[in-house]
Amino acid sequence: MNQTGNKAGKRFWTRERYLQILALLFVLALSAFLILNREKVAELGVYGYIGGYLGVFLISIITCSSIVVPVPGWILVATMAFTLNNPILVGIVSGLGGTIGEMTGYLLGYGGRLVVENVGIYTRMVQWMKRWGSITIFILALIPNPFFDVAGAAAGSLRFPVWKFLLFGAAGRIPKHIFFAYIGVWGLQFLPI
C-alpha cells in the first residue's frame, strides 16, 4: 500500500476540521457574549423579547442548515433559554427553525441524489425510509445524532412528502430542543457571573 495515500486518508487537520473548530469557537464566543450581557438583552423589553426569539429561530435555521460543517447549535439554544428564561418557548421556536434548516439535506437528496448514492449509511437510510419513513424521520430528529442530514437526503431522493418531513421532523426536534433549553436554564444558573 502506498504510504502517501495512507497518510492523506488519515489527515486530521483538513479544511473541514478548521471550519468545525471555527464554528465551535464562534458559537462559544457568541454564547459567552449573550450570558455576560443578559441584563442588557432583558432591558430591551418587548423588542428584545421578540428579537430574542426571532434570533433563536434564525440561529436554528442556520446551524441546522449546515451539512458539511456541523455547527453545535444546541449550545446557542441552551444559552438563549438561559438568557430569555423561557426554555419551553425557546425549545419550540428553535425546534421549528431547526426543522426548516434541515430542509437542506432533503433538497440535496431531491435534487442531487447521485452525489450520495454510493455511501453505505445512505443506502441504509434509504432502506429505513422505504420501510418506516415517518418513524425514521421522527426518531432521528428526536435523538442527537449526525445522521439526520443523510436521512433527509434519503427522504428527498425518495420524494417523501415535504409536509410529512417537516411534521415528523418538528415532532422529534421540538422535544429535543426543549431538553437542550432546560439544560441551559438549569446548568448555566451555576455560573459565577
Secondary structure, 3 states (H helix, E strand, C coil): CCHHHHHHHCCCCCHHHHHHHHHHHHHHHHHHHHHHCHHHHHHCHHHHHHHHHHHHHHHHHHHHHCCCCCCCHHHHHHHHHHHHCCHHHHHHHHHHHHHHHCHHHHHHHHHCHHHCCCCHHHHHHHHHHHHHHHHHHHHHHHCCCCCHHHHHHHHHHCCCCHHHHHHHHHHHHHHHHHHHHHHHHHHHCCCCC
